[in-house]
Every structure is written in structure tokens, then in C-alpha cells.
Amino acid sequence: MSDKTARPENSPDHLHGHSETSACCQFMRPVMDQIRHNPGADIIRYGRRVPNVLALGTGETDTPTPEFITRPVADALTAGHTFYGPILGRTDLRQTIAEYYKSIYGVNLSLDRVIVTASGTSAIHLSLTSILEKGDEVVAILPLWKNLLGAIRLAQAETHGVDLHLSADGKEWTLDLNEVFAAVTPKTRAIVINTPNNPTGWVMQEDDMRAIMDFARSRGLWVVSDEVYGRLVYGEKRAPSFLDVAKPDDKLFIVNSFSKNWAMTGWRLGWLIAPAAAEQRIYDLVLYDNMGPPNFLQFGAIAALKDGEHFLEEQKTRFRANRDIVCAALSGIKGMHYAAPQSSFYVFFKMDGEPDCMAFAKRLIDDHALGLAPGCSFGRNYEGFMRLCYAVSEPLLRDALDRLGAALR
Ligand SMILES: Cc1ncc(COP(=O)(O)O)c(C=O)c1O
């Protein structure tokens, strides 16, 4: 699966960087051309043209945010919490996040290490923007959610991808740590990892985390670990976290989000765990970005962290049952390759005879009103893959699988 041609992952050709530029855009930063095409977003937009499209290309559940989370927000609005809030988030929410880490992860975090952000996406952007400069290189484990790759590019750094491998029996995704270490050059500034991984459901184990953290420490590299699916691991309370193997002053950013665990995608709230020394720098960036997360929404976020375990368990049970339905359906299709996901709510599959994911994604929309995410969104070597999000009701999921089956027959 590895690409031996050593082109940077986010070079313009990979990003389908059509260089057509309208008159006004000629005056914009050239790097804007290179983040122009996001195949996943393009397909979502393409699907919106079709009435009643069954959209399983977006990474969210169809469950609305539960009432125990929305009510405190309504109360906060009524109570007049409509003014600017603290730039790095409300202290009571920062405190609650620290307590959550103590209870779920067994780690003590001082409040200056906990930063509330206006989405996990914002946490990605803030962490990468604060450490990357033009000409820096980033080693990233692929496949990787496109927005992480785009954020690296926007910071004018180059991504050098290290691919996970789909085992010969097709049962699991694996990582060769030696490939990660070999990809590091004197220009490398950071290693970026998303574990549990969107789109494969692969989960990095603690020993590998320790090896990466030790290596990064010895080379003075940052580790940026996106752990937004860290609670959606099947059969465990949580996935391993880089916090399990790190010291408080290690060059480590943990990206997290309220979106996936508690059905809060539309809220645009997340958080960042950083070394205390980075707090002021992140503050400086947020001042010029969005001036901090919405004040009143944070009352709901506190409720999610404090009272959300039961809901999270219910969601996980549902996702796991759906995972089994998807795997049963896919295993009945000849020429289908996938590994049963260990976490998250995606299945990433490859079908013999369908090498062009964009063409396949468009055909699924046009002929079967089914929206899936194209694999090329996750790295250059995934042109033949598609991602299906199964965090939906069972009837909807079965309908989607019927449509996929019909398309492949
Ligand atoms: C790996 C990964 N990181 C971050 C995010 C962003 O989450 P948020 O909705 O908080 O921006 C997503 C959303 O799909 C994701 O898949």
C-alpha cells in the first residue's frame, strides 16, 4: 500500500488541484489553490442535488442531541449567558474536562493544559498552526481525515504519509512503526496520528504510542494525536491515549470533540490538551480566530461530560450492532475487501473492479441515491476505497446496504 514515489501527500496534484483561478482569486495566497479540492466535501455537495439521497458519507449519527444536554443550554440562554465568554473556554468547563480525564483516563491535568475550542476541527487548526512553518514536514499516518491534511497544507507544511496496511487475510489494519521512523527527516516537525482512526477503525496500542512518544522526545518532534473517537472503541471503556505514555511537558497535543460521543456535531465544540507552556500561544491564536467557543453552549458540554456515560454506552451498543450488520452484508459480496472496524462508526472498503472512488461515489448518488465518502479523501493510495458511516437507524442502514448491493451486482 505504501507509495514509494515519495511525493508529498498534500501536493496539489493529489488534491485534484485544478489550477484554474478566477480573477479575484489570483490575489489570494497560492496555498489556497492547494486546499481547494476536498473530494469528500465535493461528493456531499454533489449528493445534495438529489432529492431523498441516503447520505452515509458524513461522519455523524442521526440521533439528535439528548435533552439532558440541550436543556442546560436553554436555561443558560434564559439566564442571559449571551455575552462573550473566556477566550480559552469557561473555567467550569475546563475543570469538568480535567475531571473527566481523571475519571476516564486516570490522568491529572492542570487547568492550563485544557483548552475549549469551537470544534475539534478548530483544535486541529490551532494546534498545527501554532507549530508549523513554511517548509516544515509532517509525518502522518494514513488514511487520515482530509481536514487534518488540509490544515497541514494551510500551515504551508508538507505531509509525508505512512500508510496502514490491510493484512493479507483482509482482517485488520496494521502499522509498521519502522516506516514511521524512516519517514522522519531533519525537516520533520511533527507526527500526526488519528487513533481510533477515521476511516478504518484501526486503534493504536499503548506500546506503539510509547515507542512513538519516546522517538519524538529524542528528536524534539511534536506529536499531534486526534482522539475524537477515543470513547467509541468496541468492548473497552476507552482506547489507549497518548496521555497514557506522555509527561506533562512533552510536545503533545491531543485533539478532542463533543461531536461524536454525545451526538453534538452541530454544536461545533471541542477541546485541546496541550503542554502548559503552549497555553499563551493558543490564546494568542484564538484571539485572531474566533475569540473562543460560544459561551452558552458550554453549559450543555458540562452536562455531556458529567452525565453522558449512559447515553454514550447506548450509542456504542447501537454502533456495534450496526457494525455487525454491515460486516455481514459486505462479507456476502464477492470481491469485497474490508477489515471489521474495532472502533468509530465507519467501514472502509474496497471493491474489485471499482478503482475510481469519485466515479463510483457519483454513480451511487445518481443511480441509487446513496451518498458515501470517496477513499481519495483520506490519502493518495485510497482511490479504490469508499467509506460508509453506519451511525444511523437500522432500517436506514439496511436500505443503504441494499442499494450498495444493487450497485455492485
Ligand atoms: C478524525 C476527526 N477529527 C476531528 C473531527 C472534527 O470534529 P468536529 O465536529 O468537532 O469538528 C472529525 C470529524 O469528522 C474527525 O473525523
The ligand as an SDF file (V2000), in Angstrom:
LIG
                    3D

 16 16  0  0  0  0  0  0  0  0999 V2000
  -10.6950   12.3530   12.8600 C   0  0  0  0  0  0  0  0  0  0  0  0
  -11.5650   13.5380   13.0770 C   0  0  0  0  0  0  0  0  0  0  0  0
  -11.0790   14.5690   13.7730 N   0  0  0  0  0  0  0  0  0  0  0  0
  -11.8220   15.6640   14.0120 C   0  0  0  0  0  0  0  0  0  0  0  0
  -13.1050   15.7500   13.5360 C   0  0  0  0  0  0  0  0  0  0  0  0
  -13.8570   17.0200   13.7780 C   0  0  0  0  0  0  0  0  0  0  0  0
  -14.8090   17.0300   14.7360 O   0  0  0  0  0  0  0  0  0  0  0  0
  -15.6820   18.3370   14.9770 P   0  0  0  0  0  0  0  0  0  0  0  0
  -17.0750   18.0170   14.5380 O   0  0  0  0  0  0  0  0  0  0  0  0
  -15.5880   18.6070   16.4370 O   0  0  0  0  0  0  0  0  0  0  0  0
  -15.0890   19.4550   14.1880 O   0  0  0  0  0  0  0  0  0  0  0  0
  -13.6440   14.7050   12.7860 C   0  0  0  0  0  0  0  0  0  0  0  0
  -14.9960   14.8030   12.2020 C   0  0  0  0  0  0  0  0  0  0  0  0
  -15.3890   14.0410   11.3620 O   0  0  0  0  0  0  0  0  0  0  0  0
  -12.8500   13.5600   12.5650 C   0  0  0  0  0  0  0  0  0  0  0  0
  -13.3080   12.5150   11.8630 O   0  0  0  0  0  0  0  0  0  0  0  0
  1  2  1  0
  2  3  1  0
  2 15  2  0
  3  4  2  0
  4  5  1  0
  5  6  1  0
  5 12  2  0
  6  7  1  0
  7  8  1  0
  8  9  2  0
  8 10  1  0
  8 11  1  0
 12 13  1  0
 12 15  1  0
 13 14  2  0
 15 16  1  0
M  END
$$$$
